[in-house]
């Protein structure tokens, strides 16, 4: 079973999104992990300070959900 063009583009897009997200996640420091005091305040401060990471994670989840929905609801090829 060969890969058609749409599937190849989809796999390439997913791999690129994963690489970009992992590079951004590794490049930022996580001050929340330095101490365990007042975790709620540190978590809130972290999410509001590093909003880019949060938005990228949300975009990745939405993209993955959309890709899964398309994969589930796609029309099967007639033989």
C-alpha positions as CSV (number, residue, x, y, z in Angstrom):
1,X,0.0,0.0,0.0
2,X,1.7,3.1,-1.2
3,X,1.4,6.6,0.3
4,X,-0.5,9.1,-1.8
5,X,0.4,12.7,-1.9
6,X,-2.2,13.9,0.7
7,X,-1.0,11.4,3.2
8,X,2.7,12.3,2.6
9,X,1.9,16.0,3.1
10,X,-0.1,15.2,6.3
11,X,2.7,13.2,7.7
12,X,5.3,15.8,6.8
13,X,3.1,18.6,8.4
14,X,2.7,16.6,11.6
15,X,6.4,15.9,11.9
16,X,7.2,19.6,11.3
17,X,4.7,20.7,14.0
18,X,6.2,18.2,16.4
19,X,9.7,19.4,15.7
20,X,8.8,23.1,16.1
21,X,6.9,22.4,19.3
22,X,9.7,20.3,20.8
23,X,12.4,22.9,19.8
24,X,10.3,25.7,21.5
25,X,9.7,23.6,24.6
26,X,13.4,22.8,25.0
27,X,14.6,26.4,24.3
28,X,12.6,28.0,27.1
29,X,13.5,27.7,30.8
30,X,10.9,26.3,33.1
31,X,11.1,28.4,36.3
32,X,8.1,26.5,37.7
33,X,10.3,23.4,38.2
34,X,12.9,25.2,40.4
35,X,10.9,25.1,43.7
36,X,7.7,23.4,45.0
37,X,6.5,26.4,47.0
38,X,3.1,27.9,46.1
39,X,2.6,25.8,43.1
40,X,-0.6,27.5,42.1
41,X,0.9,31.0,41.9
42,X,4.0,29.7,40.1
43,X,1.8,27.8,37.6
44,X,-0.3,30.9,36.9
45,X,2.7,33.1,36.6
46,X,4.4,30.7,34.3
47,X,1.4,30.4,31.9
48,X,1.0,34.2,31.8
49,X,4.7,34.9,31.4
50,X,5.3,32.2,28.7
51,X,2.1,32.5,26.8
52,X,3.7,31.4,23.6
53,X,4.3,27.9,24.8
54,X,0.7,27.6,26.0
55,X,-0.7,28.8,22.7
56,X,1.6,26.5,20.7
57,X,0.4,23.6,22.9
58,X,-3.2,24.5,22.4
59,X,-2.7,24.9,18.6
60,X,-1.0,21.5,18.5
61,X,-3.9,19.8,20.4
62,X,-6.5,21.4,18.0
63,X,-4.5,20.4,15.0
64,X,-4.2,16.8,16.2
65,X,-7.9,16.7,17.0
66,X,-8.8,18.0,13.6
67,X,-6.4,15.5,11.9
68,X,-7.9,12.6,13.9
69,X,-11.5,13.7,12.9
70,X,-10.5,13.9,9.3
71,X,-8.9,10.5,9.5
72,X,-12.0,9.0,11.1
73,X,-14.5,10.6,8.8
74,X,-12.7,10.3,5.5
75,X,-14.3,8.4,2.7
76,X,-12.9,5.0,2.0
77,X,-11.5,4.3,-1.5
78,X,-13.6,2.1,-3.7
79,X,-11.8,-0.9,-5.1
